[in-house]
Amino acid sequence: QVQLVESGGGLVQVGGSLRLSCVASGSINWFNSMGWYRQAPGKRRELVARITSGGSTNYADSVKGRFTISRENAKNTVYLQMNSLRPEDTAVYYCNGVNYIEYWGQGTQVTVSS
């Protein structure tokens, strides 16, 4: 059973930075794509960023220019570098991997305080 484990969340002030990590129990090359989603209280889960096995990326408009998704195959890890954080970025962030079906991590809380 594939497992995804997120880490790196926390409390940060407006304008600050955080780097989230998602470690897979196996090779991340097994996934066709991997991504980060977030869910704020009372809102639907939304895509933040995605990276394919070939390295192509796409981002939600709200995070373009501030967030960067990357992958380190040797460490079976996908990262989300988040800069210039805003209060509206506050949410639980989930790692996602797709190989015909979707796999999810347990989530990590990010809170941006003003």
Summary of the structure (lengths in Angstrom):
residues: 114
radius of gyration: 13.2
end to end distance: 40.2
largest distance: 40.4
contacts: 338
relative contact order: 0.32
helix: 11%
strand: 54%
